[in-house]
């Protein structure tokens, strides 16, 4: 057996030795270079396609998850707002008033407007009523015959306050997702609330230059166009959507206390074409150099010499996985050009390897960033109403235990939290700022007892209900007076807050009899406040923020003055422009 194998090997070697050098070179090129490179290139094309598909699919799934969270939060917000409207006693009394009294009472009713300002996700809150004293005013609409004949109104009229969702045509023919709910008013009297979810808010939160989003209510689109995929697709896959093949993902969203079926679709319309183009490009990069090299070897194989050995040795190194060129083939003839083509092929492969590595590195960074965003989104989902409801429960418990002082303090704390969490308004009334300061100082007085005394003075020419200022200007100054001015003081610390008006300027004063500061430190602090340079130790950040906000909002003519003496106290005075309702 061994002898037969040996004889066959010797016969094959003899035949190879008898072949022409060009034929042997072509055979060598075919089996050593072309086929392995084609196999490796084909594997690279398939792997790169799978990698690109996985990356695009993960991008679609991440965007899909984000869209689900945004829509779920917005719809849940509409449900919570409907609860607030349903149990608003002032609104119920307004709807039940006679027509002449309702028209007069509507002038001072601001409940719906305040909800609209607080929640940008809500496009409108409309109340359909038969009270003619309210019809056509503010957010109260006439429940005329056409409205009463509509399917959504009849469904709401026949329900017991059940939440239903509809896609209705609103202003300018725009189709919006609307929450419809009945407001029972006793007996057979009722009104119907319609809360429209803002399409502009959804567009702002879900906008993406490459991906498209579709939102559906019971299969009917209210954001986007076209039909949904028809079946659940929690993971991105290639599917027909809007008449084209796309990389799409679809899932249902359940909204609290809602029986309707909501469907979210996220699709990448460019993914299939990009995948095909990438495969064609990689195949071209693989096949064209190989075909060119094969033609060169075939055409000029006869003109070989001693350089063939150098070339064969170098190709053997490359076939074994090396990428370093240790020897060169001199000359400008066809063999030299073949060597240059081989060099360029190696560089292309090196560039491809580098790009794959860079893509993997970017993917890992995106994955880390995604986890950070998911954590922040999870942390931001704590509902402030839970905190307010908890404080209200504590207050009611204190009232039941006849502890009026604790109940009052808890109520004030809730008011402060509500103001801090809703401080997105550009301006607030001076009365609101002074009430916030009063609540804060009364809480500090509850904590420290007789160690703190305060007074709030408003000059006769100042109408705190008619003047407006930036929110949270006084509270940081008062907090500084308590923390930095009175903590280390012996005896009773006194804080004075005053408001006065001179010509076209409003002056707000915060003064304490605390430990104060020396002249050198006061001048250094004023220098940093004027130059916009924060304190290196992080202190007086509240004072710094107040100065910066005034400067950015009103210009250099307005700001603050700081007066202080060691062991005598500190006085901070704000100079602000006079702003009324028309200047907001």
KOLBAKE-576532 format. One record per residue (C-alpha): x, y, z negated; residue in three letters. Coordinates in steps of 0.1 Angstrom, whole numbers, plus 5000, padded with zeros to 4 digits. Layout:
KOLBAKE-576532
XYZALA...
END
This chain:
KOLBAKE-576532
500050005000UNK502750244990UNK504750155022UNK501650225044UNK501250575027UNK504850645032UNK504750545068UNK501650765074UNK503351065057UNK506451025078UNK504351005110UNK502451325101UNK505651505093UNK507151405126UNK504151535144UNK504351875125UNK507951895133UNK507151845170UNK504752135171UNK505752475184UNK506752735158UNK503752945168UNK501352665162UNK502852575129UNK502552945119UNK498952955129UNK498152645109UNK500052775079UNK498153105081UNK494852925084UNK495252695055UNK497352895031UNK496053255036UNK492853275055UNK490753005039UNK491753085002UNK491253465008UNK487853405024UNK486853184995UNK488153434970UNK486653724989UNK483253544992UNK483353474954UNK484253844948UNK481353964970UNK478853744952UNK480253834918UNK480354204926UNK476754184939UNK475654004907UNK477454264886UNK475854554904UNK472454394902UNK472854334865UNK473954694859UNK471054834879UNK468654594861UNK469954704827UNK469555064837UNK465955004848UNK465254814815UNK466755084794UNK464755354811UNK461655134809UNK462155094771UNK462655464767UNK459455544788UNK457455294766UNK458655474734UNK457955824749UNK454455724761UNK453555534729UNK454655824707UNK452656074728UNK449555864729UNK449755784692UNK450156154686UNK446856214704UNK445155954682UNK446556124650UNK445456464663UNK441956324670UNK441856204633UNK442756564622UNK440056714644UNK437456454634UNK437856524597UNK438356904600UNK435557034577UNK436057394590UNK435357274626UNK432257074614UNK430857384597UNK431557594628UNK429757344651UNK426657334627UNK426357714623UNK423457894640UNK424358054674UNK424858414661UNK426858304631UNK428958064651UNK429958334676UNK431258554647UNK432958274628UNK434758164660UNK436858474660UNK438758364629UNK438957994637UNK442457894647UNK442557524639UNK442657394675UNK445157664687UNK447557564658UNK447457204668UNK448257294704UNK451257504694UNK452457224671UNK452456944696UNK453757014732UNK452756664743UNK449056774742UNK447956964773UNK444557064759UNK441957004732UNK438357064743UNK435157034723UNK431956974743UNK429057104722UNK425457224727UNK425857514703UNK425457804726UNK427158044702UNK430457864710UNK430057774746UNK432657904770UNK434858054742UNK438257944732UNK438357564734UNK434657504732UNK432957394764UNK429257354774UNK427957004774UNK425757074804UNK423656824824UNK426656724846UNK428856654816UNK426156464798UNK425556244829UNK429256154831UNK430255804821UNK432755914795UNK430356144778UNK427555884777UNK430055624763UNK431155864736UNK427555954727UNK426655594723UNK429655514701UNK430355564664UNK433555754668UNK435455484687UNK438455604706UNK438355564744UNK440755674771UNK439855794806UNK441655944836UNK439756264842UNK440256554867UNK441056864847UNK442157214858UNK443257254895UNK442156904903UNK444956744882UNK444256394870UNK445256354833UNK444956084807UNK442356194781UNK441356064747UNK437556094743UNK435956064709UNK432656144693UNK432356394664UNK429256304644UNK427556604628UNK424756444609UNK421456314622UNK421456294660UNK423656604664UNK427256544676UNK430056694697UNK432656524719UNK436356604717UNK438556554748UNK442356554741UNK444356564774UNK447956424774UNK450356664791UNK451656524824UNK454356784824UNK455556664790UNK455656304803UNK457556424834UNK460056614813UNK460656314790UNK460856044817UNK462356234846UNK465256044863UNK466756134896UNK467055774908UNK464355584890UNK460555624894UNK457955574867UNK454255474869UNK451755484840UNK448355304844UNK445155284824UNK443254964830UNK445054944864UNK444255304874UNK447255534878UNK447355854857UNK451055924861UNK452755834894UNK450955664923UNK450255334939UNK449155004922UNK451054824895UNK452854504900UNK449754304889UNK451554084864UNK453854114834UNK457554164843UNK459354254811UNK462754194828UNK463754384860UNK463254184891UNK462854244929UNK459254304936UNK456954484961UNK455954824946UNK454355114964UNK454754934997UNK458454874994UNK460854624978UNK462154764946UNK463954654914UNK460954694890UNK460054624854UNK456454624841UNK454954574806UNK451854664786UNK451754914758UNK449254884729UNK448055204714UNK446655204679UNK442855184676UNK442555174714UNK440954894734UNK442255014768UNK445054844786UNK448055064793UNK450754954817UNK454155104822UNK456155044854UNK459755154860UNK461455094894UNK464655154912UNK463755214949UNK467355224961UNK468654914944UNK467854654971UNK469454874999UNK472454944977UNK472954574970UNK472754495007UNK475054775017UNK477554674990UNK477654315002UNK478054415039UNK480854655029UNK482754395009UNK482254145036UNK483654385061UNK486654465039UNK487254095036UNK486753985072UNK488254265092UNK491754255077UNK491753875079UNK490653875116UNK493254145124UNK496053945108UNK494853625126UNK494953805160UNK498453945153UNK499753595143UNK498153435173UNK499353695198UNK502953745186UNK503753405170UNK506353325198UNK508453625189UNK509553485156UNK513053455142UNK514753445109UNK512153705096UNK509553425097UNK511153255067UNK511053585047UNK507353635056UNK506453275048UNK508153295014UNK506353625006UNK503053475016UNK503653174994UNK504153414965UNK500853594973UNK499053254976UNK500253174941UNK498553484927UNK501453734928UNK500954094939UNK504554224938UNK506454254971UNK510054154965UNK511254155001UNK510454345032UNK510454265069UNK512254545087UNK511454665122UNK508554825140UNK507454535161UNK504354315157UNK505854115128UNK506554435109UNK503054565115UNK501754225102UNK503754275071UNK502354625067UNK498754495071UNK499454235044UNK500754515021UNK497554715027UNK495454405019UNK497254364986UNK496554724978UNK492854684986UNK492654384963UNK494454574936UNK492054874940UNK489054634939UNK490454484907UNK490954824892UNK487454934901UNK485954624886UNK487854694854UNK486755054854UNK483154954859UNK483354714831UNK484854984808UNK482055224818UNK479454964811UNK480854894776UNK480755274769UNK477255304782UNK476255004761UNK477755164730UNK476055494738UNK472755304743UNK472955144708UNK473755484693UNK470655634710UNK468455344700UNK469555394664UNK468855764665UNK465455704681UNK464655444654UNK465755694627UNK463655974643UNK460455774643UNK459755834606UNK456356004606UNK456356334586UNK452756274578UNK453855984556UNK455856224534UNK453056474533UNK450456214524UNK452856074497UNK453256414481UNK449556474482UNK448956144465UNK451456244438UNK449656574434UNK446256414431UNK447656174405UNK449056464385UNK445656644387UNK443856334375UNK446356324346UNK445556694339UNK449156784346UNK448457104365UNK451957224364UNK453456914382UNK450556914407UNK451257284415UNK454957214420UNK454356914442UNK451857114463UNK454557394468UNK457157134477UNK454856994504UNK454257344517UNK458057404520UNK458557064537UNK455757144562UNK457357484570UNK460857334574UNK459557054597UNK457457294618UNK459957574621UNK460057554659UNK458057884663UNK459858184676UNK458358424651UNK456258404619UNK454458664598UNK456358834570UNK453658704547UNK454558344556UNK458258404549UNK457558574515UNK455158284505UNK457858034514UNK460358214492UNK457858244464UNK457157864465UNK460957794465UNK461658024435UNK458657884416UNK460057534421UNK463457654409UNK461757824379UNK460057494371UNK463457324372UNK465457574352UNK462757734330UNK463758064315UNK467258064332UNK465658204364UNK463358504367UNK462258664400UNK460158934415UNK458959004450UNK458159364460UNK456459484491UNK456459854498UNK452960014505UNK453860104541UNK454659734548UNK451759514560UNK453159154556UNK450259014576UNK450759234606UNK454659224608UNK456458934624UNK460058814620UNK462258514627UNK461458204607UNK463658094577UNK465658414574UNK465058484537UNK465158124524UNK468958064530UNK469758404513UNK467558314483UNK469057964481UNK472558124482UNK471558354453UNK470358054433UNK473257814441UNK476258044443UNK475158344422UNK473258194392UNK474557834387UNK477657954367UNK475958244350UNK475058244313UNK471758384303UNK468858464326UNK469458494363UNK467258744380UNK466458744417UNK464759034434UNK463259014469UNK461959334485UNK460559454518UNK460459814530UNK459960004563UNK461860304576UNK461060454610UNK461560164635UNK463359914612UNK462259664586UNK464559614557UNK464459284537UNK466459274504UNK467658974484UNK469459074451UNK470758874421UNK472658944389UNK474858644393UNK478658604393UNK479158804425UNK482558824443UNK485559054443UNK486059324470UNK488759124489UNK486558824493UNK483559044503UNK485559214530UNK486858884543UNK483358744544UNK481959044563UNK484859024588UNK483958664596UNK480258744598UNK480859024624UNK483358824644UNK481258504644UNK483958304628UNK482558044603UNK484057994569UNK486957734569UNK485657564537UNK482057544550UNK480657774524UNK478158054531UNK476957864561UNK473357984555UNK474558354554UNK476558284586UNK473558134604UNK471258414595UNK473758674608UNK474258484640UNK470458444646UNK469858814641UNK472658904664UNK471658664692UNK467858764689UNK468059134684UNK471459254695UNK474259434676UNK472059724663UNK470559484637UNK472159254612UNK472959234575UNK474759434548UNK476559264519UNK477259434486UNK478759254457UNK480859304425UNK482559054404UNK480358944374UNK477659194383UNK475759034412UNK475259034449UNK472859224472UNK472159124508UNK470059354530UNK468659264564UNK467959524590UNK465359394616UNK463259554644UNK459559614638UNK457659334656UNK453859314657UNK451459074673UNK451959224708UNK455759194705UNK455858814698UNK
END
